[in-house]
Amino acid sequence: MTSENRVDMIELHRNTAEHLAWAGVQVLALLAVAATLGLGPLGWAAGIGCALGTQALVRRAMLRHATTCLGPADRITLVRAALTAVIAALVADGVGPGLLVVLGIVALISDFLDGQVARRTGTTSAFGARLDMEVDAFLILVLSVHVATELGLWVLVIGLMRYAFVAASWRWWWLRAELPPSRARKTVAAVQGIVLVAASSGVVPHAATAVLLALLALLWSFGRDVLWLRRSRT
């Protein structure tokens, strides 16, 4: 075995161990919730499914982006993925909003931190950006499912928007082109999480109006991006 192959094997084993460790963290978080609030079969199924799915998708993305190790910002993003798995378990189990809101707030804070850490440590990457985006999209989907139980199924449009865009890109190739950076797009995306967490609490007045305004902003943002991609196709 050459030295290069030996290094590759070491990296493979190290990555496998870290992925297993992150899966273990998610399971421990679910056990903590089960011990304090209780967790039924649906909650366990949702939580374990999210934990396994996250690790499988992370490994696949690392291979696609030729990434051999996780950066500090990536690990913060995985903390948010673990929080999202617990939130999904709470939503599936119908547990009260108290812990869900607290975890949602922590997840939103981590979304701010991972970008800051990536820039300050010089570890920004296409893999990290994609991981961050996908974890955010799933968190928004889970939160929209919870809020939809109170406000109506129309709220699910917020959570499904990203996945509808991806599905459309399978049919129209030009939707897969890279978009230019946009502060407006980032702001609208951040607003979705803030509004959905606030609406999840059940104590915010006019929650339906706030969620509707967030949805309209999201439709505008996606619509603007689609028009830009269509005009820029080659």
Secondary structure, 3 states (H helix, E strand, C coil): CCHHHHHHHHHHHHHHHHHHHHHHHHHHHHHHHHHHCCCCHHHHHHHHHHHHHHHHHHHHHHHHCCCCCCCHHHHHHHHHHHHHHHHHHHHHHCCCHHHHHHHHHHHHHHHHHHHHHHHHHCCCCHHHHHHHHHHHHHHHHHHHHHHHHHHCHHHHHHHHHHHHHHHHHHHCHHHHCCCCCCHHHHHHHHHHHHHHHHHHCCCCCCHHHHHHHHHHHHHHHHHHHHHHHHHHCC
